[in-house]
Amino acid sequence: MAVRIDLQPAYVLHTQPYQNTSLLVDLFCLDHGRLRAVAKGARRPTSRIRSLLQPFQPLLVTIVGRSELKTLSGVEGSISPFNLYGPRLFSGLYLNELLIRLMLPNEGQSELYNSYQNAVIALQGERDLNIILRQFELSLLDELGYGINLETESHSGIPIDLNAFYLFHPAVGFERVADVAGLRSQHAAIFTGREIIALRDFELAEKSFSNAARRLTRIALQSHLGEVPLMSRELFLRKPSQ
């Protein structure tokens, strides 16, 4: 049965050439999640929609089709695009790549859509990149069913102790461990209670806390991303990391 989606709020996550003059477009839609559609003739110099099919441009799209690969039949720019530069642009591309890699197609994620839009808006301002990225990563994990419990130890349910050490298991949570000399240098998934609580409260101004938060979310995401590296992360290696 043919499907028609009219004037759906959406963002472009990625585009690539398709056939002679078209684009293959990965979209993140408010009510339909990640969709892939063909924008016919979008690579022609005279195409009206060519300039609209860019990341971080809020759009209203109309999509039709019977198969999983649909046709983008209409595109409107809803408001002005968000202009991101330097590390903030790389951060936005990182968010887009996470969505492409981790979201299943055709599954509505309205809360995640709102989290993504809020993150893109924040990237346009002066807010701390560490907080923007960590908030989105935790929201993404929550919405996909892989949320991290930053409140309690996984087995006992006892609240995280500021002065304790914990081993993080992506599929389970935090397991309290003895403070053994050299343990942290041998195991990347060891965190102090203070580091966990700092992430929970998004109090990441201290460098050690921001580094620990980035390490924790990277471990959590890596278990779902697999072995293929993120292309956007390679860009971060050439800039001050966040």
N, C-alpha and C positions, 0 to 999 in steps of 0.2 A: 504493500500500500504506500502511495506517495505521501511524503511528509512535507508540510510547509510550516516554517517558523517565521513569523512576521515581526519586524521591528524589535528584535531581541537585543538588549544591552550586551555588549561583548567587547573583548580586547583581542588584538592580534598577538599571539605568542611567538609565531615563527612563520616565515614564508620561504618558498623555494620555487625555482622555475618548473613549469609543467608544460610539456609539449612545446609548441612553437611560440605562442604568445601569451600563455596563461600562467597563473600562479597557483600553487598548492598552499593553502592557508590553514594553519592550526589556530583555532579560535577558542577562547574561554568565554562561555556564555553564562549569563546569570541563572537561567532555569534549566539549561541543558548540559552544563559542564563543558568538557573539551570536545570540540567537533572539528572535523577536517572537511574542507570544502574547496572546490575548484572555482577560482575567480577567472572566468573566461575573458581573454583579451586584455587582462590587467597589465601586461608588460608592453602593450603598444604605447608609443609616445603620446597618443591622443586619448588614452584611457582616462575617464573621469575619476575612477576610483583608485588609480595607481597611487596617488599621494596620500590617500586615506589608510591604505593597508600597511601601516607602520605600527611597531610596538608603542604602547603607552598612549595611544589615541583612543579615547572612549568613542565607541561606535554604536549605531543601531543597525543590525544586519537582518536581511531576509534570506532564508536558506530553504531550498527545495531539493527533493530527491527521494529515490526509493532505496538506494543502497547505502552502505556505511559512508562512502565517499559522496558527498552531496555537492550541490551547485550553489554558489553564492550569487543570488540574483539581484540583491540590492544592498547598498552600503550608504549610510549617512553618518557624518561626523556630528556627535551629539553636543560636544563642547570642544574647546581648544585642547590640543594635545598637551600632555605633560612633558616638559623639556628636561631631560636628564643629561648630565655631563660627567665625564671622568669616572671616579669610583662609584658615583651614584648611578650612572648608566650601566656599569658592569654589574652593580647590585641588582638592578632591574632585570637585566638579562639572566642573571642567576635565578631569580624568582621564576621567570618564564621557563627556564630549562627544567627546574624542579617540577613544575606543573606538567610539562610535556612528558617527563620521564615517569612520574608517579601517579598521575590521575588516569583512571580508566575512562575510555571514551563514552559519551552519551549518558553520563551520570550527573544529575543536577547537584551542585554544591553551592547553594546560595550564600551560606555563611562564609565559605572559603572565598567566594567571589568578593564579598564585602571586605574580608581580610586583605585580599590581594589589592583591591582598589585603595584601601586605606594605606597600605604599604607604599604604593606608587605615589600617592599624594604626599606622604611623609618624605619620600625620597627627593621630592622637589624642594623641600625646605631645608632647615638646618639641624634637624633632629639627629641624634647619635645613630650612625649606621648600625652599630652593634645591636642596639635595642630594636631597630626596625627589622633587621634580618632575623634576630632570634625570636621575636614575637611572631613573625610570619612562619618561620620553620615550625615552631611549636603548634601554631594554629593548623598548619598543613598536616602535621602528624596526628593531631586530634581528629580532624575531619576525615582522615583516611583510616581511622580506627587504631592508630599506633601511638596514642597519646602517652606522654611521660608523666608519671606521678611524682611531682616535686615536693609533695607534702609528707609522705610517710615511707618507711622501709617496707620493701615488698612482701616479706614473709610475715613479719610480726604486726604490721600496721602501726608501729610506734613512730611518732613524729620524728622527722630528720633532726639529728642532734648537731648543733653548730660545731662541736669539738670532736665529732666522730669522723671516721673514714668509711667510704662506701665504694663498692664495686658495682658498676652500671652494666646491667644485662639488657640489651635493646628489647627483647621479647618479654621481659619480666619486670624490670625496674631496678631499684637500688638494694643491694645487700650489704649490710654492715660488716666490716672486716676489722681485724686488729690493726693497730698502728705499728706495722712492722717496718723497721729501718730499711730504706731502699725500695719499698714496695711500689711507690708511685713511679719511680724511674724505670721499673720493669714492666709496668702495666698502664697503658694509656687510659684505661677505663676506670681508674681510681680517682675519686673526687672527695674533697672535704665537705662536711656539712655546710660550712660557710659558703662554699662555691655553689652548692645546690640551692641554698636559700637566696643567694644573690641573684641567681637566674630566675627563681620563682618570683622575686620582687622586682626584677629588672633594675637592680642597682649594680650597674656594670661599669661605673666610672673608673674603678680601680683596674689596672691592666691585668692583674692576675685573675680577677673575676671574669673580665671580658674574654680572656684567652680560654679559661676553663669552660665558659658557656659555649664558645665556638667549638671547642673540642667535643663537648657533650652532644650538641645537636648534629655535629658531623658524624659521630659514631652511630647515633640513632638513624640518621638518614642513609648512611652507607649500607646498613643491613637490608635496605629496600632498593637501593639504587644498583647494587651489584658491583661488578668489577670495572665496568666501562666508566672512565673518568668523565666528570662534567667539563664541557668545553669552556663554560663561563668561569670555572675555577682556574683554568689555565690563564685567563686574562687577569685574574686577581694576583697571580704569581708575579706579574709584571708591574703591579701597583702595590701600595701599602695594603696589606691584607686586612679584611674585616671579618 
